[in-house]
Amino acid sequence: MNVESILNMIMRRLVGRAVNSGVDAGLNALSGRSGKRGRGVQAKNRPETPAEAEERAERERIREMRQERRARRAQRDNR
């Protein structure tokens, strides 16, 4: 195999991948799918269920407890 045929093979694969990714992106845009972004936009627009609100409140409570603990520890260590 000469250099020209090797370069031709490589270019054919690169162009094929570029065309396929462009076609996939176009089809995703037409069908309304967001591609690699997932459900991020949809999840922000929907209302929060009571179970999700409870979980979020619990996470916030735990985060506040940890922050208080860190503040007490930092105050104790600075003495």
C-alpha positions in Angstrom: 0.0 0.0 0.0 1.3 3.4 -0.9 1.0 6.6 1.2 -1.7 8.0 -1.0 -4.1 5.1 -0.5 -3.4 5.1 3.3 -4.2 8.8 3.5 -7.3 8.3 1.3 -8.5 5.6 3.8 -7.9 7.9 6.8 -9.7 10.8 5.2 -12.6 8.7 4.1 -13.1 7.6 7.8 -12.7 11.1 9.2 -15.2 12.6 6.7 -17.6 9.7 7.3 -17.6 10.3 11.0 -18.1 14.0 10.6 -21.0 13.5 8.2 -22.6 10.9 10.6 -22.3 13.2 13.6 -23.8 16.0 11.6 -26.7 13.9 10.5 -27.3 12.6 14.0 -27.3 16.2 15.4 -29.8 17.3 12.7 -32.1 14.4 13.4 -32.0 15.0 17.1 -32.8 18.7 16.5 -35.7 17.9 14.3 -37.1 15.2 16.6 -36.9 17.5 19.7 -34.4 15.4 21.5 -31.6 17.4 23.0 -28.8 15.0 22.3 -26.2 14.6 25.1 -27.9 17.2 27.3 -30.4 14.7 28.6 -33.5 15.8 30.6 -31.9 18.9 32.2 -34.2 21.4 30.5 -37.3 19.3 31.0 -36.5 18.6 34.7 -36.2 22.3 35.5 -39.6 23.2 34.0 -41.7 20.5 35.8 -43.2 21.1 39.3 -41.5 19.5 42.3 -43.3 16.5 43.8 -43.9 16.3 47.6 -41.3 13.4 47.8 -38.7 15.5 46.0 -39.5 18.5 48.2 -39.0 16.4 51.3 -35.7 15.0 50.0 -34.4 18.4 49.1 -35.4 19.8 52.5 -33.6 16.9 54.2 -30.4 17.5 52.1 -30.5 21.2 53.0 -31.0 20.3 56.7 -28.0 18.0 56.6 -25.9 20.6 54.8 -26.7 23.2 57.4 -25.8 20.8 60.2 -22.4 20.1 58.6 -21.8 23.8 58.1 -22.5 24.5 61.8 -20.2 21.7 62.8 -17.4 23.0 60.6 -17.9 26.5 62.0 -17.7 25.2 65.6 -14.6 23.2 64.8 -13.0 26.2 63.1 -13.8 28.4 66.1 -12.4 25.8 68.5 -9.2 25.4 66.5 -8.6 29.1 66.3 -8.4 29.6 70.0 
